[in-house]
Amino acid sequence: MKSQIIRFMKDEEGATAIEYGLIAGLIAVVIIAAITSIGTNLDGIFDVIVTKLQAVPRT
């Protein structure tokens, strides 16, 4: 029983999986923030385009 407890305490596979999970979560947060920022910028760009197209006289 003691050897199993010692082996469990030395096992680092779970810690590695948690580290990979944290890294994946951080990457997801960065991607979401980048996409949100790009979306906001694109919204502004399209607003400018629409405004300029509406100002063009129709023939």
GISULGI-V335104 format. One record per backbone hydrogen bond with DSSP energy under -1.0 kcal/mol. CO is the residue of the C=O (numbers start at 0). NH is the residue of the N-H. Records with the same first field share a line. If there is no record, write none. Layout:
CO = NH + NH
This chain:
0 = 4
1 = 5
2 = 6
3 = 7
4 = 8
5 = 9
6 = 10
11 = 15
12 = 16
13 = 17
14 = 18
15 = 19
16 = 20
17 = 21
18 = 22
19 = 23
20 = 24
21 = 25
22 = 26
23 = 27
24 = 28
25 = 29
26 = 30
27 = 31
28 = 32
29 = 33
30 = 34
31 = 35
32 = 36
33 = 37
34 = 38
35 = 39
36 = 40
37 = 41
38 = 42
39 = 43
40 = 44
41 = 45
42 = 46
43 = 47
44 = 48
45 = 49
46 = 50
47 = 51
48 = 52
49 = 53
50 = 54
